[in-house]
Amino acid sequence: MKVGMNLFLWTDSVCYRIHRPLLDLVKGMGFDGVEFPVETMSAKDIALFSTACDSLALGRTAVAVFNTALYNPVSPDESLRKASIRALGEWSRKAVDLGADLLAGPFFQGLGYFSGASPTEEEWKMALETLGEGCSIAAAEGIRIALEPLNRFEMYMVNTMAEAKRFVIELGLQNVGILGDTMHANIEELDVAEAFCGAMPHLFHVHISESNRGTPGSGHGVPEALLRGLKAAGYDGWLTIEAFHGGSTPSMIPALCLWRSCEDSPHEMARKGLEFIRSKI
């Protein structure tokens, strides 16, 4: 397994001129790769970051979310569903240019969108149809898509690993699997390790995220049984830290309810999180 670091810890708008030093930081700490929020990244910055990662032998993955005002695979508004398809194609091409082969995110619906009721069969079918078309574009680009179930306070369509597995199986695309996030699973799953291992072989990606979104290993969000179980189940993908620190991701604060900062600095959160994961695997 490889250990990655999501740049959301520092920013939700990655800029080469400002954030290039972060690559040296994570490389120096001992990470194997970096996860880039690609939605707002320019083509120029992506090319520069790709070259820099190559020079440092850093792997990379890509991540994005559907801003409900712009995209939503389950919206009654057809234009938002079509925009979701275009976005998956655009972000997949950005991932290719970045040198990544995986794009991850909670693509079942727009982030923080709620109908006020449980998901309907019609919405499920709309999600399958919309993501089927968008993920097929990604497949043509050579990109794997990892769909992330979120907790009930951020998403109503898909909350558990079992629901995500059902969706992926019904979708039936070889390049589509599941992103499991420990913070969300800590809320929704009765047994986190069992839920993740039960998602195999459809588990494409893992986010290591503490129960308070802070420093991995400081709370109860990342059970030791999970890391042991993943190894025993033959998971050989990324264990990527997704942590947040106060106002570093202003566009996501309302949807994720990021009202306070962890006591550790962002750099310390990354360092301690990496040490925790390495000590368990």
C-alpha positions, 0 to 999 in steps of 0.5 A: 500500500502507498501513502498519499497526502491530499492537498485539501489540508492546505488549500482548495484552490491549488496554484503552482506559484504558491503551493509548489513547496508543498511537494518538497514538504510531503516528499521530505516527510516520506509520502509516496504521492499527492492528491490534487483537487483538480476542479479549479486547477489551470492547464499550465499549473497541472503541467508544471505540477506533473513535471515537478512530481516526476522529478520528485518521484511522487505519485498522484491522484485527483479529487473533485466534488460536485458543487450543487449550483453547477452539477448534480447527477440526481437533479430534476434539472437536466442541465445540471445532470448534463453538466455533471457528465461534462465535468467528469470528462474535463476532470478526467482529462486533467487527471491524465495531464497531471499524471494520475490514473484515478479520479475520486470524489462523492459523485453520486450527487451534488455535495450538500444537496438534499431533497428532504426525503429518502432517495427514490428509485427514479433518482437512483436511475438518474445517478446510474444514467448520468454517472454511466455516461460520465464514467465511460468518458473517463474510461476512454481517457484511461482514468479509474473513478472512485465513488465516495459514499458520505455520511447522512449529513452531507449526502442522502443518496449513498451513505454506506460501503454496501450501498456504494458496492450495489451502485457500482455493481449495477453500473457495471463499468470496469473503471468504476469502484469505491472510495472509502473514507474512514470519517464517514464510515465512522458515522455510518458503519457498524464495523468499519473494517468489515465494511471496507473489506466487504467492498473488495474487490471494488475498493479502489481508494481509501481516505484516512480521515480522523473522526474530527477531520483532524490529525489521523490517529489522534481519535477513534476514526481510524481503527487498527483493525481496518489497516490490518484487514485491508492488508489481509484482504489484499488491498494494494491501493492508496491510503491517502490522508484527507484532513482539514485545518480551519479556513484553508478550504473556504469553498467547502466550509459550509458543506463540511461544517468545518467550524474549528481548527485542529490543535496541530498545525497543517504540517504537524497533522501531515507528519503525525498522520503519516507516522501513524499509518506507517506504524500500523502497516 
